Amino acid sequence: MNNLLKQEIYKLALKKSTKWLFGILFLLVIILGNVFSRFGGTNEYFGSYGFVGMLISIIILVNASASLMTEWNTGSIKILLSRQYSRITVFFSKLITLVLMHLALLFTAFVGMMLSRVIFFAGKSVKISWFEPVIANLLTTWMVVAITILLVVLLRSSAVALTIGMILTVGGSLISGLMTTLIAHFTFVKWLPTNMLMAGQEYRQPLLHSMTSLSVPEIVGGNLIYLVIFMGLAIWSFNKQNV
């Protein structure tokens, strides 16, 4: 497991696209810091990880969908299994690498915000919250990642899985508005996975419970339960798939 995990991290770090990705994210946070320092919105900037939370979620989704498909398309999954690595080991090495990448992206954004504070917000009263935005981003991202990985395993198509994942991520607000309307007529709808997409936002803004009809502990708990269910199904399906 350790060797395979090191190989996954090494492959990711070796990619030129990875270096560019972190560099562009860092610069984007700095640029947005300059914009918000000039035109207001200081609390919003520091309270939402430099307004790059959704971008980070999309990056993780793209890597999640591509990670397994690359192994199938290149045939390297057969080589890994022939080396006595179990499917569970292969799956979790990729999953842990994704988690580490997600945390590294969040850390990069945080460093960018701190630098922006020194350069653009000197002398201004700034409230910096790092814990809540991190938890909110993790909650918002990983249930969708679990759904995306499950679809990749079942359909053997990263394009379809990524499209659905992107719709759930980018169109979360629109879906939430629809869910609010449905909940008013059908109470059980509040327990559907689509309503749990609001977990990250409600964690940061508890007053949103009026939209979801769920308390913060309920929606966070529901989000985590669905995450375990979808990821469990993905692991089971991957273990049963022919290679």
C-alpha positions in Angstrom: 0.0 0.0 0.0 2.8 2.5 1.0 4.7 1.8 -2.2 1.7 2.2 -4.4 0.6 5.4 -2.6 4.1 6.8 -3.1 4.0 5.9 -6.8 0.6 7.7 -7.2 1.9 10.8 -5.4 5.1 10.7 -7.5 3.1 10.4 -10.8 0.9 13.4 -9.8 3.8 15.5 -8.7 5.8 14.7 -11.8 3.1 16.0 -14.2 3.8 19.5 -15.5 0.0 20.2 -15.4 0.1 19.7 -11.6 2.7 22.4 -11.2 0.9 24.8 -13.5 -2.4 24.0 -11.7 -1.1 25.0 -8.3 0.7 28.0 -9.7 -2.4 29.3 -11.5 -4.6 28.7 -8.4 -2.1 30.7 -6.3 -2.0 33.6 -8.7 -5.8 33.6 -9.1 -6.2 33.9 -5.3 -3.7 36.9 -5.3 -5.5 38.6 -8.2 -8.9 38.2 -6.6 -7.5 39.5 -3.4 -6.4 42.7 -5.3 -9.9 43.0 -6.9 -11.8 42.6 -3.6 -9.5 45.0 -1.8 -10.4 47.7 -4.3 -14.1 47.0 -4.7 -15.1 45.7 -1.3 -16.2 42.2 -0.3 -13.4 41.6 2.2 -15.3 39.3 4.5 -16.6 37.3 1.5 -13.1 36.9 0.1 -11.6 35.7 3.3 -14.6 33.6 4.3 -14.7 31.6 1.0 -11.1 30.7 0.5 -10.5 33.5 -2.0 -13.6 32.6 -4.0 -11.8 29.6 -5.5 -13.7 26.9 -3.6 -15.7 25.8 -6.6 -12.7 25.7 -8.8 -10.9 23.4 -6.3 -13.9 21.1 -6.3 -13.9 21.0 -10.1 -10.2 20.2 -10.2 -10.8 17.3 -7.7 -13.7 16.0 -9.8 -11.7 16.0 -13.0 -8.8 14.1 -11.4 -11.2 11.7 -9.7 -12.8 10.8 -13.0 -9.5 10.6 -14.9 -7.6 8.6 -12.3 -9.4 5.3 -12.8 -10.1 5.7 -16.5 -6.4 6.2 -17.2 -5.5 2.9 -15.6 -8.2 1.1 -17.7 -7.3 2.9 -21.0 -3.6 2.3 -20.7 -4.0 -1.3 -19.4 -1.8 -0.5 -16.3 -4.5 -1.8 -14.0 -3.7 -5.3 -15.2 0.0 -4.8 -14.5 -0.8 -3.5 -11.0 -3.0 -6.5 -10.2 -0.4 -8.9 -11.6 2.1 -7.5 -9.0 0.0 -8.9 -6.2 -1.7 -5.6 -5.4 -5.3 -6.1 -4.5 -8.0 -4.0 -6.1 -8.9 -2.4 -2.7 -5.2 -1.3 -2.4 -5.3 0.2 -5.9 -8.6 2.0 -5.2 -7.5 3.4 -1.8 -4.1 4.5 -3.1 -5.9 6.7 -5.7 -8.5 7.9 -3.1 -5.9 8.9 -0.6 -3.9 10.7 -3.3 -7.0 12.7 -4.2 -7.6 13.6 -0.6 -4.0 14.8 -0.2 -4.3 16.8 -3.5 -7.5 18.4 -2.2 -5.9 19.5 1.1 -2.8 20.7 -0.8 -5.0 22.9 -3.1 -6.8 24.3 -0.1 -3.5 25.0 1.6 -2.2 26.8 -1.6 -5.3 29.0 -1.6 -4.8 29.7 2.1 -1.2 30.8 1.6 -2.4 33.0 -1.3 -5.0 34.6 1.0 -2.4 35.3 3.7 -0.1 36.9 1.1 -3.0 39.0 -0.2 -3.7 40.2 3.3 -0.2 41.5 3.7 -0.1 43.1 0.3 -3.6 44.4 -0.3 -5.4 44.5 3.1 -2.7 46.1 5.3 -4.2 48.2 8.0 -7.7 46.9 7.3 -9.7 44.9 9.8 -10.0 41.5 8.4 -11.7 38.4 9.9 -10.0 35.3 8.6 -11.8 32.0 9.0 -9.9 28.9 7.7 -11.5 25.9 9.5 -15.2 26.5 8.5 -14.5 27.1 4.8 -12.3 23.9 4.6 -15.0 21.7 6.2 -17.6 23.3 3.9 -15.5 22.7 0.8 -14.8 19.1 1.8 -18.6 18.5 2.5 -19.6 20.1 -0.8 -17.0 18.2 -2.8 -16.7 14.6 -1.6 -20.2 13.4 -1.9 -20.2 14.5 -5.5 -16.7 12.9 -5.9 -18.1 9.6 -4.6 -21.0 9.7 -7.1 -18.6 10.5 -9.9 -16.2 7.7 -9.0 -19.2 5.3 -8.8 -20.4 6.3 -12.2 -16.9 6.0 -13.7 -16.6 2.4 -12.4 -20.1 1.4 -13.5 -20.1 3.1 -16.9 -16.4 3.0 -17.8 -16.9 6.6 -19.0 -15.2 9.5 -17.4 -17.0 12.0 -19.7 -20.5 11.0 -18.6 -19.5 10.8 -14.9 -17.6 14.1 -15.0 -20.6 15.8 -16.7 -23.0 14.7 -14.0 -20.5 15.6 -11.3 -20.0 19.1 -12.8 -23.8 19.6 -13.0 -24.1 18.7 -9.3 -21.3 21.0 -8.4 -21.9 24.1 -10.6 -25.6 23.8 -10.6 -25.9 23.2 -6.9 -27.8 26.4 -6.2 -30.3 25.8 -8.9 -30.9 22.2 -7.8 -31.3 23.5 -4.2 -33.9 26.0 -5.3 -35.8 23.2 -7.0 -35.5 21.0 -3.9 -36.9 23.8 -1.7 -40.0 23.8 -3.8 -40.4 20.0 -3.8 -39.9 19.8 0.0 -42.8 22.1 0.5 -45.0 19.4 -1.1 -43.2 16.2 -0.3 -41.4 16.1 3.1 -39.4 13.0 2.3 -37.6 14.9 -0.4 -35.4 16.6 2.2 -33.6 13.3 2.8 -32.6 12.8 -0.9 -28.9 13.2 -1.8 -29.6 16.3 -4.0 -30.7 18.2 -0.8 -27.4 17.2 0.9 -25.5 19.2 -1.7 -26.3 22.2 0.5 -24.4 20.7 3.5 -21.3 22.8 2.9 -23.2 26.1 2.5 -25.5 25.4 5.5 -22.5 24.5 7.7 -21.2 28.0 7.1 -24.6 29.7 7.2 -27.0 27.8 9.5 -29.9 30.0 8.6 -30.1 28.1 5.3 -32.0 25.4 7.2 -35.1 27.2 6.0 -34.3 26.0 2.5 -33.3 22.5 3.3 -35.7 21.8 6.2 -32.7 20.1 7.9 -30.6 21.2 10.9 -26.9 21.5 10.5 -26.2 18.1 12.3 -28.9 16.5 10.1 -27.6 17.7 6.8 -23.9 17.1 7.6 -24.8 13.7 8.9 -26.8 12.9 5.9 -24.0 14.1 3.6 -21.5 11.8 5.3 -23.9 8.8 5.2 -24.4 9.2 1.5 -20.7 9.7 1.0 -20.1 6.3 2.7 -22.9 4.7 0.7 -21.7 5.9 -2.7 -18.1 5.3 -2.0 -18.9 1.8 -0.6 -20.8 1.0 -3.8 -17.9 2.3 -5.9 -15.4 0.1 -4.0 -17.7 -2.9 -4.3 -18.3 -2.3 -8.0 -14.6 -1.8 -8.7 -13.8 -5.0 -6.9 -16.3 -6.9 -9.1 -15.3 -5.3 -12.4 -13.5 -7.2 -15.1 -10.2 -5.7 -16.2 
